[in-house]
Amino acid sequence: MTESSFNQNYANLKDVRLKYVTLGKGKPVLLLHGVPETSYGWRRLMPLLADDYMLVAPDLRGLGDSSRPTVGYDKKTIARDVWQLMHDRLECERFAVVGHDWGAPVAFRIAADHPDAVTHLALLDMGVLGDEPEGLGVTPRWHHLFLQVLDLPEALIVGRERVIMEFMLYELADKPGAFSDADINEYLRTYSQPGALRAMCEYYRAIHQDIADNRATFATGFKLPMPTLGIGGGGKRGRGEGVVESLRRIARHAEGSVIPDCGHWIHEEQPQELANRLRSFFIQ
């Protein structure tokens, strides 16, 4: 199955235009990417599940080929974007959600805000923001703080997007050769467009609002009711057992593990192993 087999579409929603790709038939599964990736990041995983599932992978607000509003990068708002896509546009009443990197906080918010609609929730190499009494709920990396600084990252990176993109992708991968030149070029195509770098930084700048929103939810005693799965990269660049440990604090039913010889980019580095684990999880 080639990339040309993917169906590419656009949805004009309330205040954003989302590009999304679909593949397969069956029960719907929403795939949410992180930074500095786009829906292109799921290209290896989607064909491995498409015989049994209808996969939907959007470019999140501000990223990829979606539009770039100046506001709305808190994860509750981004979750509303993809809820509109899945529920209102694609008419999916119930669906599973898989989120990686910044897609994981978005996935959590969809599950928390629409618990009756989300059948399964899987988080890849990122836990739930603010799930611990102190701290972020996820081990920060240096660029998390750098990209939160107002205006400075844009001033230093614009015109040099390839430098930070290659650093982030290569530095957090344990499997050599996870990204080809063609892969880097595709991500660079979108992240070097006007406004894309600003939008990327806004994902980080909204983190304190995201934590406050999540802690307000936790304060009500809410626990995720659906089956949840946390998978961490088992290599030195992955988050290991920290992902499932996070879910155990805020979900009624949590399971998970690590994938050996794998860093942060689980779906890029070990797509077949990830597909196997998701298949087993979705049949619960």
C-alpha positions in Angstrom: 0.0 0.0 0.0 1.5 3.3 -1.0 0.9 6.8 0.2 -1.3 7.5 -2.8 -3.8 5.0 -1.3 -4.6 7.5 1.5 -7.7 9.6 1.0 -6.9 13.3 1.6 -9.7 15.7 2.6 -10.3 19.1 4.2 -13.0 20.0 6.7 -14.1 23.6 7.2 -15.0 23.7 10.9 -16.1 26.5 13.2 -12.9 28.5 13.3 -10.3 26.3 11.6 -9.8 24.3 8.4 -8.4 20.8 9.1 -6.7 18.7 6.5 -7.1 15.0 7.3 -6.3 11.6 5.7 -8.3 8.4 5.9 -7.6 4.8 5.2 -9.4 1.5 5.7 -12.9 0.4 6.7 -14.4 -0.8 9.9 -14.5 0.7 13.4 -13.2 4.3 13.5 -9.8 5.1 15.1 -8.6 8.7 15.4 -4.8 9.2 15.2 -3.4 12.4 16.7 0.2 13.5 15.9 2.7 15.6 17.8 5.5 18.0 17.1 7.3 18.4 14.8 5.2 15.9 12.8 1.9 16.0 10.9 -0.6 13.3 9.8 2.3 12.1 7.6 3.8 10.5 10.7 1.1 7.8 10.7 1.9 6.6 7.2 3.6 3.4 8.4 1.1 2.4 11.0 -2.2 3.0 9.1 -1.7 0.3 6.4 -1.1 -2.2 9.2 -4.5 -1.6 10.7 -6.6 -0.6 7.6 -8.1 -4.1 7.0 -10.1 -3.9 10.2 -10.3 -0.2 11.1 -11.2 3.1 9.5 -8.2 5.3 10.4 -8.6 9.1 10.5 -5.5 11.2 10.9 -5.9 15.0 10.9 -3.2 17.7 10.8 -3.9 19.5 14.1 -4.7 23.2 14.3 -1.9 25.3 13.0 0.2 22.4 11.8 0.7 20.5 8.5 -1.7 21.7 5.8 -4.4 22.8 8.3 -5.1 26.5 8.8 -3.2 28.6 11.4 -5.4 30.6 13.7 -3.6 33.1 15.9 -5.3 31.7 19.1 -6.8 28.4 20.4 -3.7 26.2 21.1 -4.9 25.0 24.5 -5.7 21.3 24.2 -9.3 21.7 25.1 -9.8 23.9 22.0 -7.8 21.5 19.8 -9.8 18.6 21.2 -13.0 20.5 20.1 -11.6 20.8 16.6 -11.1 17.0 16.2 -14.4 16.3 18.0 -16.2 18.4 15.3 -14.3 16.5 12.6 -15.1 13.0 14.0 -18.6 13.6 15.4 -20.1 16.3 13.3 -18.4 15.9 9.9 -17.7 12.2 9.8 -20.7 11.2 11.9 -18.7 8.8 14.1 -20.8 8.3 17.3 -18.1 6.2 19.0 -14.5 5.8 18.2 -11.1 4.9 19.6 -8.4 7.6 20.0 -4.6 7.2 19.8 -2.4 10.2 20.6 1.4 10.7 20.4 3.5 13.6 21.8 1.2 16.7 21.8 -1.5 14.6 20.3 -1.7 12.7 23.6 -2.9 15.7 25.7 -5.5 16.3 22.9 -6.5 12.7 23.0 -6.9 12.9 26.8 -9.2 15.9 26.6 -11.4 14.3 24.0 -11.8 11.3 26.2 -12.4 13.4 29.3 -14.9 15.7 27.6 -16.7 12.9 25.7 -16.3 9.8 27.8 -19.3 8.1 26.3 -18.0 8.5 22.8 -14.5 7.3 23.2 -14.3 3.5 23.2 -10.5 3.2 23.8 -7.7 5.7 24.6 -4.1 5.0 23.8 -1.3 7.4 24.7 2.2 7.0 23.1 5.3 8.2 25.0 3.5 11.0 26.8 1.5 10.9 30.0 -1.4 13.1 31.1 -0.4 16.7 31.8 -0.8 17.7 35.5 -1.8 14.3 36.8 0.6 14.6 39.7 0.1 17.1 42.5 3.4 18.8 41.6 5.1 19.3 38.3 3.9 18.8 34.8 3.1 15.2 34.9 5.7 14.6 32.2 9.5 14.9 32.4 10.3 18.2 30.6 13.0 18.4 28.0 15.1 21.5 27.4 13.2 22.5 24.2 9.9 22.5 26.1 11.1 25.6 28.0 12.9 27.2 25.1 9.8 27.1 22.8 7.6 28.6 25.5 9.6 31.9 25.4 7.6 34.6 23.7 8.9 35.5 20.2 12.5 34.4 20.7 12.3 30.9 19.2 10.7 32.3 16.0 13.4 35.0 15.7 16.2 32.4 16.1 14.7 29.5 14.0 12.8 31.1 11.0 14.9 30.3 8.0 16.7 27.5 10.0 13.7 25.2 10.5 15.7 22.1 9.2 18.2 22.5 12.0 15.7 22.2 14.9 13.6 19.7 13.0 16.5 17.3 12.5 17.6 17.8 16.0 14.2 17.0 17.5 13.6 14.0 15.3 17.0 12.4 15.4 17.8 13.2 19.0 14.7 11.5 20.3 14.9 8.4 18.1 16.6 5.2 19.3 16.3 3.3 16.1 18.8 4.4 13.4 17.3 5.3 10.1 13.9 6.0 11.5 13.7 9.1 9.3 14.7 9.4 5.7 15.7 12.6 3.8 12.3 12.4 2.2 10.5 12.3 5.6 12.5 15.3 6.8 11.7 17.2 3.6 7.9 16.5 4.0 7.9 17.8 7.6 10.0 20.7 6.6 7.6 21.6 3.7 4.8 22.4 6.2 6.8 23.7 9.2 8.6 26.3 7.0 5.3 27.8 5.8 4.3 31.2 7.2 2.9 31.0 10.7 3.7 27.3 11.2 6.6 27.9 13.6 4.6 30.3 15.7 1.8 27.7 15.8 4.2 25.0 16.9 5.5 27.2 19.8 2.0 27.9 20.9 1.5 24.2 21.7 4.2 24.6 24.3 3.1 28.1 25.5 -0.3 26.7 26.3 1.0 24.1 28.7 0.1 25.9 31.9 -3.4 26.4 30.8 -3.6 22.7 29.8 -2.4 21.7 33.3 -5.0 24.0 34.9 -7.8 22.6 32.7 -6.8 19.0 33.5 -6.5 19.6 37.3 -9.9 21.2 37.3 -11.2 17.9 35.8 -9.3 15.8 38.3 -10.6 17.9 41.2 -14.1 16.7 40.5 -13.0 13.1 41.1 -13.4 12.2 37.5 -11.7 9.0 36.2 -11.5 7.9 32.6 -14.1 5.1 32.3 -12.9 3.5 29.0 -10.0 1.1 28.6 -6.7 3.0 28.4 -3.3 1.9 27.1 0.0 3.6 27.8 3.0 2.7 25.7 6.5 4.2 26.2 9.6 3.9 24.2 11.9 1.4 26.0 15.1 2.9 24.7 17.1 5.6 26.5 15.2 8.3 24.5 11.7 7.0 25.4 9.6 7.6 28.5 9.3 4.0 29.4 6.8 3.0 32.1 6.0 6.6 32.9 3.1 6.7 30.4 1.1 3.8 31.9 1.9 5.0 35.4 0.3 8.3 34.5 -2.8 6.6 33.2 -3.1 4.5 36.3 -3.5 7.7 38.3 -6.4 9.0 36.3 -8.2 6.0 34.7 -10.3 3.2 36.0 -8.8 0.7 33.6 -5.2 1.2 32.6 -2.7 -1.2 31.0 0.6 -0.7 29.2 4.2 -1.5 28.7 7.3 -0.4 26.8 8.6 -1.3 23.4 12.3 -2.2 23.5 14.8 -0.6 21.2 12.5 2.3 20.6 12.7 6.0 21.5 10.1 8.7 21.4 8.8 8.1 17.9 7.1 4.8 18.5 4.9 4.8 15.4 7.9 5.7 13.2 10.4 3.4 14.8 8.4 0.3 15.6 5.1 0.5 13.6 4.5 -3.3 13.3 4.9 -3.9 17.1 2.7 -0.9 17.8 0.1 -2.2 15.4 0.1 -5.6 17.1 -0.4 -4.0 20.5 -3.2 -1.7 19.4 -5.0 -4.6 17.7 -5.0 -6.6 21.0 -6.1 -3.5 22.9 -9.0 -2.6 20.6 -10.7 -6.0 20.9 -11.2 -5.5 24.7 
